[in-house]
Amino acid sequence: MRGPVDCEALVVGMTLVPGLLSRNRSFALFENADARRAKTRAALLRGIVRQLAGAHGSVEELAVVTGTQAREMRYRVPGLRMERRALLNDVEYACVAYLAARAGVAGIHASDEDRSRIDAALRRLAANLRLDTVHAPEI
């Protein structure tokens, strides 16, 4: 990766494609504190999607409240006796909504605006990773 780390783009990439960046192949990147935070945030978002999809039992009282700075997602997982509250920025929410909708979670869907946020972040990530220099293997 060249230049400064685009944390938002990294969060999106690592949320949607968990094995996108290997620590062994991208060791220098993961020495960067922002990249480590992005990896942690991506894991948190994937965990929310797993819970919403019912990996730990049914989800109750799902609510998404849109504020001026962030969206607050709240829900309960009675099987774990757990209540969760997560503050997500617009791009993070877009990732959760996209993955949750793909997993069949009722009541959550990714809007066209959410999809454009994800696409924009992935374009920035692709530019920083120099994916245009990667060639497909010849068969």
C-alpha positions in Angstrom: 0.0 0.0 0.0 1.3 3.4 -0.8 0.7 6.7 0.9 -1.4 7.2 4.0 -3.8 4.5 5.2 -7.4 5.1 4.2 -8.9 3.6 7.3 -12.5 3.8 6.1 -11.7 2.0 2.9 -9.7 -0.6 4.8 -12.7 -1.2 7.2 -15.0 -1.7 4.2 -12.6 -4.1 2.4 -11.8 -6.1 5.5 -15.5 -6.3 6.5 -16.7 -7.5 3.1 -13.7 -9.7 2.4 -12.2 -10.9 5.7 -9.1 -12.5 4.1 -8.4 -9.5 1.9 -5.1 -8.5 3.5 -2.9 -11.2 5.1 -0.8 -10.0 8.0 2.1 -12.1 6.7 2.0 -10.6 3.2 1.1 -7.1 4.4 3.2 -7.0 7.6 4.3 -3.3 7.1 0.7 -2.2 6.8 -0.3 -3.9 10.1 2.5 -2.1 11.9 0.4 1.1 11.3 -1.9 1.8 14.3 -4.7 3.0 12.0 -4.6 -0.2 10.0 -4.8 -2.3 13.2 -7.8 -0.2 14.3 -9.4 -0.8 10.9 -8.9 -4.5 11.3 -10.5 -4.5 14.8 -13.4 -2.4 13.5 -14.0 -4.7 10.6 -14.1 -7.7 13.0 -16.6 -5.9 15.2 -18.9 -5.2 12.1 -18.7 -8.8 11.0 -19.6 -9.9 14.6 -22.7 -7.6 14.5 -23.8 -9.2 11.3 -23.3 -12.8 12.7 -25.5 -11.9 15.7 -28.2 -10.3 13.5 -28.2 -13.4 11.3 -29.0 -15.5 14.4 -25.7 -17.2 15.0 -26.3 -16.9 18.8 -30.0 -17.1 18.8 -32.9 -14.8 17.8 -32.5 -11.1 17.9 -35.1 -8.9 19.5 -35.9 -5.2 19.6 -33.6 -4.3 16.7 -33.6 -0.5 16.2 -31.5 1.8 14.1 -31.6 5.5 15.2 -30.0 8.0 12.8 -28.2 10.8 14.5 -26.3 13.8 13.2 -22.9 12.1 13.5 -23.6 8.4 13.6 -26.3 5.7 13.5 -27.0 3.9 16.7 -27.9 0.2 16.3 -29.4 -1.5 19.3 -30.7 -5.0 19.8 -31.0 -7.8 22.3 -30.0 -11.5 22.0 -32.0 -13.2 24.8 -30.2 -16.5 24.4 -27.0 -14.8 25.5 -28.7 -12.4 27.9 -27.0 -9.7 26.0 -28.0 -6.2 24.8 -25.8 -4.5 22.3 -25.5 -0.9 21.3 -23.1 0.1 18.5 -22.4 3.5 17.1 -21.7 3.2 13.4 -20.7 5.8 10.8 -22.6 5.8 7.5 -20.1 3.6 5.7 -19.9 1.1 8.6 -23.7 0.9 8.7 -23.8 0.4 4.9 -21.5 -2.6 5.3 -23.6 -4.1 8.1 -26.8 -3.5 6.1 -25.4 -5.0 3.0 -24.1 -8.1 4.7 -27.2 -8.5 6.9 -29.5 -8.3 3.9 -27.4 -10.9 2.1 -27.7 -13.1 5.2 -31.5 -12.7 5.1 -31.9 -10.6 8.2 -35.4 -9.2 8.2 -35.8 -5.4 8.6 -32.4 -4.4 7.3 -31.5 -3.7 3.7 -28.8 -1.7 2.0 -30.2 1.3 0.1 -28.7 2.6 -3.2 -26.9 5.3 -1.1 -25.4 2.6 1.1 -24.2 0.7 -2.0 -22.6 3.9 -3.4 -20.8 4.5 -0.1 -19.4 0.9 -0.2 -18.4 1.2 -3.9 -16.6 4.5 -3.3 -14.6 3.1 -0.4 -13.7 0.0 -2.5 -12.5 2.2 -5.4 -10.3 4.1 -3.0 -9.0 0.9 -1.5 -8.3 -0.6 -5.0 -6.4 2.5 -6.0 -4.2 2.3 -2.8 -3.6 -1.4 -3.2 -2.5 -1.0 -6.9 -4.9 -3.7 -8.0 -4.6 -2.5 -11.6 -1.1 -4.0 -11.6 -2.3 -7.5 -10.7 -2.6 -9.8 -13.7 -4.8 -12.9 -13.8 -2.9 -16.2 -14.2 -2.9 -17.7 -17.7 -4.8 -20.9 -18.0 
